Amino acid sequence: MTLDKFFTDTKDLMKLAYPILIAQLIQNLMSFADTVMAGRVSATDMAAVAVASSIWLPIILTIYGVVMALSAIVSQYAGSKRFNAIAKSTVQTAWIALILSLLIIIVFYAITPYLEPKLALEPKLKELMFDYLGYIVWGGPGYCLYIVLRNYTEGLSFTKPTMVISIIGLIINIPANYIFIYGEFGAPELGGAGCGIATAIVYWAMFLGMLAYVYWSKKLAHINLFKGLSWPDFNEITTILKLGVPIALSLLFEVSLFSVVAIILAPLGSEIVASHQIAINFSGMLFMIPLSIAMAVTIKVGFAVGEDNQQQAKDICTNSMILGFIIAICTATITIVFREQIALIYTNDQSVINLAAQLMFLAALFQFSDFIQVISAGALRGYKDTKSILYITFVSYWLVGLSLGVILGITDWIVPRLGAAGFWIGFISGLTTAAIFLAWRLKVIQRRAKAGILPKASEPVL
């Protein structure tokens, strides 16, 4: 493989990845806007938004994970020029997303009367939290259908619509927050709960915007998506779920791991929790870079596999790993050099800044394994091998990462208790384990592909 080949593949990857990265960052900006605007009402309103979001995010991310299977399915079909199959899989994925989002609404209203009285929260906080959730669940179907169309267009290598629609969503989100939080233009003054209505409106606006693009785009006309509308096909739905459920559970394992660690650290004091949160938040922002590259890798690998160009698929994987490592060197260097300045963005408390700066060294090491494991997982999704991701991430995150974090962080079994640093060493160990085994699994799949023993494009890898 030549240097020219590396630069060509990298350029193609970045063309797909940068709109996804911008879209992901805009999603974070929406959450940031919700928190800041609710906080201007009161600390209780801000806390209600934070708690409600921590409940809503894992639920909606689970559905997002299921739908993520569509981009790999679409890209493989596109590579093999099976356009009718693309329309069918997209429609059936839409049925999955719609049914799951409607189930969320039903379950919410079914359990709220029993759950609300039992939660030991301050009454105003509890009221605002449940109001927020009661509003945002009605936006769930809109968001779920939006991510179906997003994965459909991204699977066909059109990622810029996602970026544009996200920008439109942000433009709508801020004034909608203003109207419903503060009760402007005749709307009720709902405080932090108004963010739930605003977000629901944004969800539906993003869906309608993407729907309009898909309907009128000449670039997508050859798919005939809307001529392929049909009732649920349970065989097709089962195939999609076999790919999507492992992705969803993998996301859930990762999100819940960081939530559990925050809870375990809480008794150690607010300064330790705050420093840990700063390091996690900043690392989460940087994580958008490898995540975007990984999503682009899924598309490119899927297309190459659909074309039965196994060498191209392998080259994309290799070059994306090299690119990821180069970027990790840059982001790790920035993290170390500017660790105190980064902490200052979040707080003026010098003791918290000092603790956070110490954790930033570990956060820098964290990035190398993180880049490798997430890009490897993206490549495996392109090959439609998702069960292995589920097993590897569960073992790596929970059995290795969390267990070691608990031992080092809150016990004296091996060394004196390290607090938050112990959990970060656990994170690094877990992510390194995941990186090693995901990269190994990728090599296994590539050998199988070269030998011609992978399942057909319509079937998942076993």
C-alpha angles and dihedrals in degrees: 000000000000131000089247089057090051092052092045094051091043092051091050091048094050092049087060097036104049096064089048090050092051091048091051092049091049090053088056090048089055090055090046091051091050092052096046096045093046090047090058088065096050144312088256092057091049091048091049091054091047094049094043091048091051088057096043098044099064091046096051092040089057091058089043089056092052091050092048088076088072095070091058092045093048095045092051092048090047090052091052092042093240095146097160089057090053091057092047095049092046093052092047091048088052089056090052092049094046094048093047092048092050089049089056090057093047094047092046094055092041097054102032096081089054099037102044098064091049098054112101096219133129106275097240092046091049092049094050092045095053092043090053092050091045090057100040096050088068088060091053096089090050093051094045092051089046092056089050091057090041092056090044093056094039091050087058089052095255104127101150094079088062090055094047094046090049091053089051088050092054091048089054095041099063099051091040089054090049093051098048100033095051100026099243128168093020096307119133116265101244103164115207091349087067088073086069092059092043092051092047089053090049091051093054092043091053091049093049091046092051091043090054091049093049092046097050102030112116089200090066098038093101091064093063090207097171093048087059095061111136144152119273115297105203095198091056092042090052091052091050092047091051087061099035104044094062089051091050093049091047090055090047092052091053097045094044092048093063091044092052092049091052089053093048091050094050096089091054092072142273095272093058092045092048094049091048091049092052092052092045094047094050092045088050090056091050090046088069088074099060090035091057091047090048092053089051090048090054090056096045095044092045091052092048091049090049088053088048088237097141095168091056090049090051092047091051090053093049095046093046090054091051090047091048092051092050092050090046090056089053096045093043090052091050090048093053099040095046099031096124094043089051091052090049089062089065104037146003093213104116095204091054090046091053093049093045091049089055091051090050089071089059091042088057092055089044090064097064094058091038093056093048096046097046094046090047089051090049091052091049090052087054088057087046091241102139106142091070090054089055095051095042096047093047093052094041100044102036109023097036107021102038096037093052090043092055092047094049098034105048107011136065094218097116106006134356111291110286100192115202092356089062091057091048090054085051090051091051092048092048094047092046089052090049092047093052096047096040091050089047091050090050090056090050092051091048091052090050091048091051090050090050096239100120118114119261121274093265094056133069122242110257 
